[in-house]
Amino acid sequence: MRNTLIRKQNITPEKAIKILSESGINIDKKDAQEVLDIMYFLAKLIVRQNFKK
């Protein structure tokens, strides 16, 4: 999925791991990147659907 979506990501996998670990969720770097990819994809989709021209 990452190759099809070219964009600037402000949250790095390392930062996501830190944020999630503070909530008791432990994931590795690969899983963190997949979570971020899905979140950015959904955010982009929601913006497109709600703010169509």
N, C-alpha and C positions, 0 to 999 in steps of 0.2 A: 504494500500500500504506500509506503514511504516514497517510492520512486515515482508514483503517479501524482503525488501532491507536492509541488514545489512551493515552499513558503518559508517565511522566517518564523522560527519558534523561539519564544521568549523563555520558555521553561525547558531546561535541559533534563535529560534522564536522571542525572545525579541529583538535581534539585527536587525532582518528583519523588525519588527514592527517599530523600530526607523528609519531605513533607508527609509522605505516606507513613514512614516509620514513626513519626511523632503521633500518629493515630493508631499505631499498633499493627500496621499492615507492612509486611516485609516482602519485597519483590526484588528480582535481580534487574540488571541494567537493560537486558533484552526485553523483558516484560514491561518495564517502565516505558521504554520507547514505543512499544506496541500500544500501551494505554494512551500515551500522548498522541500518537498518530490517530487513533480513534476519536479522541476528544477534539483535536483540531479539525478532523473531517466533519464531525457532527456540528461543531460550531459554525463552520463554513456553510454547511447545508442549511442550518437554521437561519443564518443571515440571508442567504439567497432566497429562501422560501418566504421570509417575512418582509423583505425589502426589495422585491422585484420591481423593476421599472416598467 
